[in-house]
């Protein structure tokens, strides 16, 4: 039996934050690369605090962030965590792109045009 890095009674904070912030970042940041960069920086900041919290709990004796079982080695749990975080990043980047696409289609429907000045 493979254990998950997230326990059912604990809320996967990063996944919830991704669902709450990725689409609005895409909506408000017009440049796609800038939107991806903003999302990546926000998530890197949040992952730092999540990791620090998990390590502090682990030092106090909790195994919530680093599950150990007879069927899963530490490396198995690490690869699971990498897979989950990569999936969260991919979903977040897709939501950023979706937010930008919805905004651009809505602007086209309204007939608004963004003009750029050339120097």
Steps between C-alpha positions, in 0.01 A plus 500: 500500500640838400457785744417847376697810599164650604291346772121515456445705815751765390422762237750511214557875535705543183230340284230722651711814457570401139130475427437838664782709350603355163197608296495856642872537427427403140209742488685803636847446349477547124843373398508120507865470601451757777191312622692173512786674682266657758332164560837324532630756748186483715513120504872491576435726798212281622695175447780645715262559789331163454836322503616693807178411680532132411863488612415670830220247560738215409758625751225492765426135419220523241523292183216681317727653238743212471300179530691183576343162449633153439380503139633845407856615545593864555590523131159368401329768708735763353412400142129506588539850640689610187222359283228675701680837502571475127134428435397799715741724307366373166139560602592847624678592177203373300267716713722805443484438124123446521455827689692687231305332221162575659597862553622543141183341357285719717685811381452395137129449560468846656689654211771652714842538351828535681736737322873489546719801439811444295799716581 
